[in-house]
Amino acid sequence: MSSEEIDPSPPLADSSAATPPQDVPPGKTPPPPKVWLYPSFLQGLGPDAGFVKLVIAACIVLYIATLVLHLKGIGLRGTLAFLSPSTESIFFVGATGAIPVFQFGRWWTVLSSAWLHGSLLHITFNLLWIRDLAPVVAHGYGASRLVIIYTVAAIVGSALSSTAGHYLTNVPGLLRGAELALGASGAIFGLFGALVAYGQMTQNVAIAKKAFKYAVALFAFGFIIPRVDNWAHFGGFLGGYAVTKLPGLDPRFPETQGHFWVAIACLAATLASIIASIWHSILVFNLAA
């Protein structure tokens, strides 16, 4: 049974998505990201250097791919599961959870799974949140650090969910982890965590409170809607918050060329995790046949 991470439509897009926080005390505003750090073809793509477009495009392509892989297995019943890929398809491309990680040793799926989705509603709401939150984080931290935060949060959220799904088998359903999980919600909660940390480090109380309130509300929402991966949400928030405490992630200091190359490494690891999932799946299914 897959555990999807579904969030309601984001209410932030009307205000803070396009502009950086305005109530940071004098002397506390982080320097703007150094656009010259990025290749010329990225410099005109906004403060996120095109990362939002990349995530949206990649998620849509992978979602369509999981549908096409097993057309007869597409789910059409119910609003939450409408146009849901089959279990075989999402496993093939890189879903995570207790089964892939602990039974099949597919540890890399803690990263690949954040780029997959389990239904039309699932991908729609998650991509709306990414479109809304990622530019705000980019304004505060810079595009490269946005990629780093997103990647770390995705890994921590998926890893915590998979571990809980393996070990917490005798607890109530809402407190269990996932046997099979996918979705960007862990990374999205990581962006909330990064914004809370941003507000604390820059003394911007307003943005810290706003991000924390939304995170708490959405976390509570996860206990109401079925098949929501609460451990991934919790882990993602912790990962996004904690990674900003590392040297070099402080938003009060500008990005460097080193951040750019770490971000490239994160994207390369993501691509490698998807390729590894597909290659390993081919081997597994061939052996099973």
N, C-alpha and C positions, 0 to 999 in steps of 0.2 A: 504494500500500500504506500503510495508516494505521499510525501509530506510537502505541500506547496506553501510558499510564503506570499500571502496576498494582502495587500494594503489598500485602504480606500484612497480616492483621488486626492492628490496633494493640494492643500490650501495655501501654499506659500508663493505660488508662481506670480501672484498679482503684485508683489511688493519687493521681496528681498532677493528674488532669483537673478535680477538683472543689475542690481546695484550692491556695492559693498556696504557693510554696516556704517551708519552715520553717527552713532552716539559714542564712539570711542573717545576717551578723554585725550586732550592735547598731549603729544609726546608718546602716546601709546599705540598709535596707528601703525601697523606693520608697513614696511616699504612695499610699494607695488612690485609684482613679479617682474623680473627682467626679461622682457619679451625677446631681447636679442640673443638669449640663450638658445632659442629654438630655431630650427632651420627656417628659411624664408617662407617655404610653403605652409608652415604652421602659424606664422606670425599674424596672419590675417583672419584666423579662425576664432578669435575671442580669447578671453582670459583662461579658458580651459584647453586652449591649443587643439581644439577639435576632438577632445576625449569624449565628450557627451555624444557627439555624432557617431563616433566609433563604437561606443557601447550600444547605442540604439540600433545601428545598422547590423552589428555582429549578432546581437540578441535576436533580431528579427530573422536574419538568415539562418541561424542555428535552430530557431523555433520552426521555421518552415521545413528545414531539413529533417527534423525529428518527426514531423507529420508525414513527409513524403516517404521516409524510410519504411513505414509500415502503415499504408493507407487504410487497410482493413481494421487496424487497431485503434483508429482515431475515435475518441469518445465524443459523443454528441448530446449526452443527457445532462440536464441541469445547467444552471447558470455558471456555477463555479468550475465545472468540468467541461464546459463546451469547447470543442476543438482541442481536446487534450491528447497529446501524443501517447502512444502505447508505452508500457513499462519497458519492453524490449528496446524501443527506440531511445528512450532517455538514458537507459543503462549503456547502450552502445556508444553514445556521444559523450557521456561523462557525468551522469548523475552521481551524487555522493550518498552517504548514509552508512549505517552499520553494515549492511550487506556488501556494498562495493568495497568499503575500506577494510573491514575486519574479515569478511569471508573470502574476498577475492584479492585482497592486498592492493587495491587500487587507491593508494594514499593520495595520489595527485588529483583525484577528483574533488578534493576540498577546494580546489581553485576552478577547475573546469565547470563545476556545477553552478557557479554564480552567473554563468552566461547562458544558462538554459532555463526554460520555463514550461509550466505544466498545463496551461490553458490560455485561451484568448484573453480572459479577464485578468489572469495572473500577469501576463507579460504587459498588458496595457497599463495597469496600475503601477507596476514596478518601473516601467520606462517613464511614466509621468513623474514619478518621484525623482528619478535620476535627472531628468530634464530640469526639475525644479531646484534640487539641492546641490548638485554638482557645481554649477556656476558660482553659487555662494561660497562653497569651500574653496574653489579656485581663486576667487577674489581675495580670500583671507590668507591662503597658504601658497598659492601658485599652482600652475597646471601639473608640474612634475610631482609635487607632494600630494596633489589630489589623486593621481594614479597610485602612488605608494599607499596612501591611506585606504583607498578603495580596495586594493589588492589584499592588504593585510587584514582588513575587516572581513572580507569574503572568506579568507582562509580560516581565521579564528572562529567565525560563526559556523562554518561548515564542519570544522574539526570538533567543536563542542557538541554540535548536534549529532554527529556520527558517534562520538564517544558515549554520549548519553543514551543514544539508541542501542548501543551494544551492552552497556552495563546497567542501565536503569530500566529493566524489563518488568519489574514488579511494582511499579508506581502507577498512579492514575494516568489515564491516556494523555491528558494535557501536559503532564510533566515528563513524559517520555521524550526521548530524542527520536530521530527518524531512521527507519530502516532503509528508506530510499528518499532522497531529498534533492531539490534543485531550486534555483531562483536567486535573484539579486538582492533579496531583502536583508540578508546579513550585511552586505556591503552598504546598503542604504542606511541601515541603523548605524553603521560605522561612520557615515557622514554626519549623522546627528551627534554622535560621540565627539567627533572632531570639532564640530561647531560649539559644543558645550566647552570643550577645552580651549578653543579660541576665545570665547567670551571670558573665561577665567583668566587666561594669560594676558589678555589685552584690557582687562577690567571693563569689558562690555557686558554688563549685567543683563541687558535686554535680550541680546541674541542668545546668551547662555540659557536664560530662563525659557525663551521661546522654543529653542531646540530641545531642551529637556522635557518640556510639557508635551510636545508632539511625540517624542519618543515614548514617554510613559503612556500616552493615550493610545498609540498604535500597539504598544506591547499589551495593554489591557484588551485591545480589540482582538488580539491573537487568542485570547482565552474564550472568546465568544464564537468566532468563526471556525468551523472544523477544518482539519488538515493544514493548520498553520504551524510553522516550525518555530516555536517560541525559544528554543535553545539557540537556534541560529540567530534570531533577533538579539537575544541577550549577549551572545558571544560577539556578534558583529559590533554592537555598541561598545563593549569593553575593548575590542581590538582597535576600533577607530579612535577611542579616547586614549588608550595606553600608548599607541604608536606615536602620538604627538608629543609624548614626554621624552622621546629619544633625542639624542643630540642631532641637530640638523633639521628637526621637524618643528621647531619653535617658530610660530608665524610672525614674531617680532623681528626676525632676521630674514633677509632676502634669500631667494633660491640661488644655487650655484650650478655650475656645469655638472657637478657630481650628482645632484638631484635628477637632472635630465637623464643621465645614463642609468641610474637606478630605476627610473620610471620605464625606460626602454627594456631593462631586464625583467621588470614585472610583466610587461606586455608579452615579451618573448616567452616567459614561463607560462603565461596563460595559453598562448598558442600551442606550446609544447604539451601542456596538460590535455588539451583537446585532441591533439594528434595521438598522444599516448593512449588515451581512452579508446579511440577508434581502432588503433592498431591492436591493442590488447583484446578488444571485443572480437575482432576478426579471428584472433587466435583461439579465444575461448569458445566461440560459436563453431569454429571448424573442428575443434576437439570434441565438442558435444555432439556434432553431427557424426 
